[in-house]
Amino acid sequence: MATKENARRKLSQISLILMIFTSVFGFTNMPRSFYLMGYGAIPWYILSGITFFIPYAFMMAEYGAAFKEESGGIYTWMEKSVGPLYAFTGTFMWYASYVVWLVNICSTIWIPLSNAIFGSDKTSELHFLGLNSTQTLGMLGIMLIIVITFVASKGLSGVSKVASIGGTAILLLNVVLLIGSVIVFIATGGKFKEPITGIGSFITSPNPSYTTPLSVLSFVVFAIFAYGGTEVVGGVVDQTENAEKTFPRGMMIAATIISIGYSLGIFLIGIFTNWKDVLSSDKINLANVAYVIMNNLGYQLGLSLGMGQATAVVIGNWVARIVGMSMFLALIGAFFTLTYTPLKQLIEGTPKELWPRNIGYVKDGIPKVAIWVQCGIVVAMIFLVSFGGDIAKVFFTRLVLMANVAMTIPYLFLIIAYPYFKGKSSIKKGYQVFKSKTTVMVVTILSAAIVGFANFFTIIEPMTSGDYASTIWMVIGPVFFSVTALLLFRRYTRRYKNGVYRLLRNDD
């Protein structure tokens, strides 16, 4: 009976795939990519998928299968492969950047909900009990993080259910895009609104701002980072049913769907959207382009079915509202996942003595104290930004810049640790894709070079327009988080030398 109960509590294949999908796939990346590059975005997504995302997903699948019984996620993967200091530095930097992400999303998550309810962004007009819009959104964000923390503190069950809802919403949104564009294509006699005039359509951009080598490079970085986040689900390997088979299979299925989905979605948008007619307005930007494009899908769908212009406008508005609700549910799903899994990996992988007081206390697989400490930090930061005036807003802008690169550098930590992981005979590897030493080194060097280039360009890109401050703060971020991690680890080594000697011994 107990065995059946435990099996019911574990993540199924579908739940795992939806959680990966929620963590990685961003529906808005497709309309944004079409807005920036048109069909010219597709080759870069294919190249980024082949050179980075698919090899990286294979690596994560191998890690997950090998450490299927471990609860520490990416910390455990790197600690067992390289060492505790290396693992803690990378994991802490990665975790700290997600805390900043939580604060940021607490305010912006209401924009898609507003689009769903009102058909447009009304958040700037929101007022309650004498509070201005910024303060009102801040209070809503505070309530949101408290509710989500309460649910997450109860265990994986609630997190996976909400993450599954978010993943399902995005999948349905892709179904709407697929079916709607196919109907328009058939009804219009197989014509593309954005004409395909040969191979040049897949190389050049209709956007005049994205025709120089530098602007194209900035888009390549955008495409690479659109694939990030697979490591997030590393913290639930130990809670996945039949993990040795389910986790790598789920990772591969999700990676395949995401890789194909991005390129296919961009291609489908061209069926019903002409860049010059729809997206050339100065009022279109990265924040609203997804709603504009999907509104246009509904409008073109209505016209192609002969419903008349007035009816087509109504259909377009309702499709945009569906997008808003789907994006809200997807963000809620991602919010639950990222409130729980990064913290779980940081706390459960490390010795509890590393943390002040009882922050490392874990019960029923939940870092009970740490998750509420995290909530308190997020609440304090939201309150500071919402009520602290211009100085607080400048501080948070700089904090976001600090987290910008710090969120992706841990990809390098995981990639660089991979050859060490493969070389350790003491680690039982139940699932392997890359078997020869040559293949391992080739995929490691290629993936590391891709991520390294993306981060380097992200850092120097503001300098090209004279914004040296942004570049400096992006460099400060990884340095600050690394130094903080080193100080915490140094405190631990001084107070618990025996424990550290135990950690540092060579497993081989």
N, C-alpha and C positions, 0 to 999 in steps of 0.2 A: 504493500500500500504506500509505504514511504517513498519507494522508488518511483511509482507512478506520479506521486505528488511533486517530487523533484523534477521529473521530466516535464510536467506541465509548466513548471516555473521557468524552464530554460527557453532560450530564444530558438524559435523555429527557423528554417531556411528562409521563408518568406519574410518574417519579421527582421531577420538580419539584413537581407537585401534591401528592404525598405529603409532600414536605419542607415545603411551605407549610402543609399540613394539620397536620403534627406541631408546627410552630412556633406556630400560631394556635389551633386547635380544642382546647378542653379539655373532655373528656367529663364530668368532674365538675361543670362549670359548670351542666349541665342538672339533675341531681338537687339540687344546692345551690340553684339558682334556684327549683325547685319547693318545696323546704323553706322558703325565705324568703317566696315570694310566691304559690305555687300557679300556677293559670292566669294570674294577674295579672302574671306575669313576661313573658308572650308579647308584649303590646303594646310593652313597653319594649325588648325585643330587636329587634322590627321597626323601631321608631323609631330606635334606635341604629344598626341596620344601614343604614337609608336615609339618615340624616343624617351618619353618620361612616364606617362601615366600607366601604360600597360606593364612595362618592366617594374615600376614602383609597386603596382598592385600585386604582381607576382611575388615581389620581395615581402610585402606585408602578409600575403597568404602563407608563405613559407615560415615567417616568424610566428604567425598565429597558430599554425599547425604544430610547430615544434614546442611551443610553450602553452599548449592547450589547457594545462592544469593550473597555470599561473594566473594570479589576479592582478598583477601590476602593470599589464599592458606594455606600452613602449618603453617604460622605465626598465622593466624586467628584461625585455628583449636586449636593450643596449647594455645593461649591467652584466648580464650573463655572457654577452659577446665581447665587450671591451672592458668595462669596469664601472664602479659605482659613481666616481666623480664625473666621468664623461656622461653617464646616463642621467645623473641628477641635473647637470648643467643644461643639457638639451631639453629635458622634460620640463624643468622649471621655466625656462624661457618660453617654451611652447604653451605651457599652462597660463603664465602671466598674460600673454597676448590674448588668450581666450577670455580672460576676465575683462579686459578692455573691450573686447567684442560684445560681451554681455551688456556692459554699460551702454554702449553705442546703440545696440538693437532695442534696448528698453524704450528708447525714445522714437526710433524710426519705424518700429513694428506697427505703429498705429496708422501709418500712411496707406498701406494696402487695405487695411480695414476700412478706412475712410473712403477709399475708392470703391470698395465693395458696397458700402451703405449709401453713399451720396453720389457716386459716379465720378468723383474728383477728390483731390486732396484738400480737405477742410481743416487740417490739424492746426494751421496758423490762426484759425478763427475760434479755436476751442478755449472757453473760459469757464471757470467753476469757482464759486464762493470767493470772488474777488481776485483769484489767481489769474495771471496772464497765461498765454498758451504754452510757453516754455515750462512754467511751473506746474500747470495742469498735466502736461505730458510727463513731467518728472514724477508726479504723484502716482499717475497711472502705471508708470514703469516700476516704481517701488512696490506697488501692490502686486504687479505681475511677478516680479522676482521672488517675492515672499510666497505667493501661491505655488509657483513652480518648484521652489526649494522644498516646500512642505510635501508636495507630491513625490518629488525625487527622493526625499529622505525616507520614504516608505519602501523603496526598492525598485528593481529593474522593471517590474511588471507595468507600473504606471508609465514609466519613461518609454518603454517599447511600444505601448499602446498609442500614446500620443505621437511618437515618432512615426509609427505606421500610418496614422491618419495623415500626417504631413507628407509622407512619401507617396501615399495613395492619391492625395490631392494633386501633387505635381505630375504623377503618372496620368491622371485623368486630364490634366491641362494639356499634356502632350498628345493625348488621344483627340482632344478637341482641335488642336493644331493640325494633326494628321488628317483626320476625317474632313474637317472644314476645308482645308487647302485642296484635298483630292476632289471634293464636290465642286469647288470653284474651278479647278483645272478641267474637269469633265464638262461642266456646264458652259464654259467659255471656249470649248473646242480645242483643248490642249494648249492653251496659250499661257505664257508667263508674263506677269505684269512687269517684272524686271527682266528684260530680254537677255538671252544668252547668245552672244555673238561670236562664240569661239572660245579658245583656251584663255584669251585675254580677260574674259569675264571673271575667271577664277584666279586672276593674278592682280589685276588693278582694282582700285576702290572707286566707287562713284562719289565718295565723300572727298571733296577737295582738300580737306584737312589731313587726309591719310594717304598722301601720294609720295611723300618723301621717305628716304630710307630710315630716318630717325623715327618718324611716326609709325612706320610699319614695324620697327623693332619694339616700340611700346605696345603695339597690339600683340606681338608674339608673347610678350611677358603676360599680358592679359589672358591669352589662351592657355599658357602653361599653368597659371595660378587658378584657372577655372577648374582644373582637375585635382586640386589639393583637398585633403581632408580624410583620405581613406584610413589614415593611422588612428583617427579618433575612435573607431570601433574596436581598436585593439584591447580596450579595457573590458570588453564583454566576451572575450574568447572563452574565459573560464565559465561563463554562464550561457554558452551556446550548446544546444543539443548535438551530441556526436561531433564535437568541435573539430577533430582531426580531419573529417571529411566535409562537414557542413561549412566551416569557416572559409577554407580556400575555394570551395565551389561557389559559395555566396559571393566572395570577393570577385571571382572571375566572371560570374553572371552579371553582377552590378557593373564591373569595369567595361564589359562588352556593350551593355545597354547604353552606358553613359558615353562611351567613345563614339558609337554609331549615332546615338541620339543627338549630340551636339551638331554634328555635320549635317545630318538629315534635317534637323529643325531649321537650320540656317537656309538650306536649300528650299524647303517648303515655304518659307516666308516670301521668297521671290516669286512664288506663284500668284500671290494676291497683293503684293506691295511693290509699287514702283518708287524707287528711292527719291527721285526728283519731285514727284507729285506729292508724296506723303511725308518724307523725312527731311526735306531741305529747309523747312521753316526754322527760324531762330528760336522759336518756342519749344522745339524738340530738344531734349537732352537725355543723358544717361539715366536720370531719375524717373522720367515719365515715358520713355520710348516703348517699354513693354506694353503699357496700357494703350498707347497710340496704335501700335502695330496690331494688337489683338482686337481693338475696337474696329480697325480697318478690316480685319478678317470677318467679323460679324457683318459689317456694312457690305463688303463684296459678296458675302454669302447670300445676303438678302437680295442684292441686285441680280446675281447670277440665277437665282431661283424665280425671278420675275415678280418680286413682292412689292416693288415700288420704292422710291427713294425715302419716303417718310418712314416706312416700315423697316427699311434697311438701316436707317439711323438708330432706330430703337433697338434693333438686334445688335448693332455694334456697341451701343452703350451697355447692354446686358452682358455681352461677352467680356467687355472690359471689367464689369463688376465681378464676373466669375473669376477673372484673373486676380483681382484684388483679394477675394476671399481665399482662393487657392494659395496665393503668396502668403497671406496671413497665416493660414494653417501650416504651410511649409516652414515658415519662420518659427512658429510655435513648436513644431516638431524638432527643428534644429536647436531651438532654445533648450528644450528638455534634454536632448542628447548632450549638448555642450555644457549644461549645468552639472551633469552627472559624470560623464565618462572621462574628461581630462582630469578632474579632481580625483576620481577613483584611481586612475593610473598613477598619479603623483603620490597619493597617500598610501595606497596598498602596496606599491612596489618598494617603497623606502622603509627603513627601520623607523618605528614609531618614536624612538628616542631622538631622531633627527629634528623633530618638531617641538616647539615650545609647549609646555604643559601637556594637556591631553588631546591636542589637535590630531594626533595620529591614531586616536581611538576608533576602531572599526567594529561594528556589530552587524551581523546578518548581511555582510558584504557591503555595508554602507559606511562611509566615513562620517559618522553621525555629527561629531562636533565640527569637523572641517567644513561640511557643506553649509552649516549655519554661519560659520565665520566668513566663508566666501559670500554668503548672502549679505552679511553685515557690511563687508567691504564694498560690494556693488551698490547697496543702498546708500552708503555714505558718499560714494562717488557721484551717484545720480543726484543726490540732494545738493552736493557742492556745485555741480554743473548747472542745475536748474535754478538754484537760489543764490549762487555766488557772484552773479554779474559777469561782466566782460572778462575780468582777470581769470575767473574759473573756467570760462569757455576757451580762453587762449591756452590755459593749462591742459585742458582735455584734448584740444586739437593737437598739442604737442605729444600727449600721451598716445593718441591714435597713431601719429607718425612713428613713435618709438616702437609700437606693437606691429607696425606694417611689415617690416622685414623680419622682426623677431618671430612672427608666426610661421614663417616659411623656412628659416634657417634650420630648425629641427629636422626638416626633410633631409637636409644634408647629413645631419648626425646619424639618422637611420640608414641612409644609403652608404655612408662611409663605414658604418658598423657591420654592414652585410658581409663583406669578405671575411671579417673576423668570426662572425657567426658561422659561416660555411666552413671555416678552417678548424673549428673546435669539435673534436671527435666526441667529447663528453656530452654534447648536445644531441639528443636523438631527433633526427629530422624525418618525420613521417611523410612529408609531402615536399617534393623537390621539382622545380622547373628547370633551373640552371644548375647543371651538374659538373661540368668541367671547369677547372680553374680559369682557363682562358675566357670562357663565356661569362663567368662571374665577374672577372675584372673588366671585361668590355662593357657589360651593362652597368656596372658600378661607375666606371669613369664617364660613360655617356650620360647617365642620369645625373651624376654629380655636376658635370659640366653644364648641363641644361639648367639645373636649379641655381647653380652658381652664377651663370650668365644673367638669369632672370633677376636675381637679387642685386647683382652689380648694376644692371641697367636701371632698376627701380631706384637705387640710391643716387645715381648720377643724373638721372633724367631731369629732376627739378633744377639742377645747376645749369642745364642748357638754356633755361629761360631766366636765369639770374636769381632763382630762389635757393640761395645757399643755405638758408635756415632750415628748410625742410630736409635737405640732404644731411645736415649735421644732426638733426634730431633722429633721423632714421638710423644713423650710425650709433648714436648714443643709446638707443633702445636695446639692441643686443648686448652692448657692453654693460649697461646698467643691470640688466636681468642676469647676465653671466656673473658679474661681481657679487650680486645679491646671493646667487646660488652658491658661489664659492665661500662666502662668509658664513652662510648657514651650514655648509658642509664642514668648514673649519671648526665651527663651534662644536659640531658633533664629534669630530676627531679628537678634540681636546678633552671632551667630557666622557666619551665612551670609546677609549682607545681599543679595548679588547674587541668590541663589536666591529670596529673599523678593520682591525687586523683580520677578523673573520671574513669580512666582506672582500678584502683586497687579495686574499689568497688565490692563487691560480687554480682554476677548476681542472686544468689539464695536468 
